[in-house]
Amino acid sequence: MSIHIAAKPGEIAPIVLMPGDPLRAKHIAENFLEDYKLVSTTRNIFFFTGHYKGKRLTIGASGMGCPSIGIYTYELYNEYGVECIMRIGTCGAYYTHINLFDIINAEAAFSESTYAKFAFGYEEDGFPHQGNVFQTINATAKKLKMPVLTGPVHSSDPFYRIDPAVPEIVVNNKCLAAEMEAFALFANAKHFKKQAGCLLTVSDIIPARKMITAEERERSLGEMTTLALESAISIL
């Protein structure tokens, strides 16, 4: 057991798929895993371990923002021996040529967050994906004939901003979309020399003010989930 995860040693698989929402983790476990077991409920952040096509996997929630995913992924890498974490979440597109429900495979994550600086002394404002997850997702998407966008994303600390202008860090790094967690995940993976990737479904088109519903966020992300699971069974 770690401070924030109650799973016993051996109850977390080497590969973890990590949505932000605990209810999304529950939905994935119930609808995609076989012989799954709820292994942690601390703070109502659910972790389930089961099998997908014979491969043992864990689905666990990260909560929202760099500090939250930073805690959970640090403990997973450091205390549970996890080798690979794939964030599977939603994002807001910065451009109108991107459509709702498009899938983005994050090549890198940029952020104004101070997480990496004060956790590890890293001065960079961006980190690439770590290991072979990014390439595996692309290869799997091609095999499944599933269109996927690739490029950098913006891990924003604030969800609400009073300044409507696109942040400078987004313009400078040509970020496709905004989310809130990949930067800390990639920083932790870099520190522990582990693998990390981030797969996102577009839930908002920021300039057009279009968005999917809260229920769709929780339950209608099956295409991305299938891509993540099919990729996961090829990673390790």
Summary of the structure (lengths in Angstrom):
residues: 236
radius of gyration: 16.4
end to end distance: 23.8
largest distance: 48.6
contacts: 845
relative contact order: 0.21
helix: 34%
strand: 29%
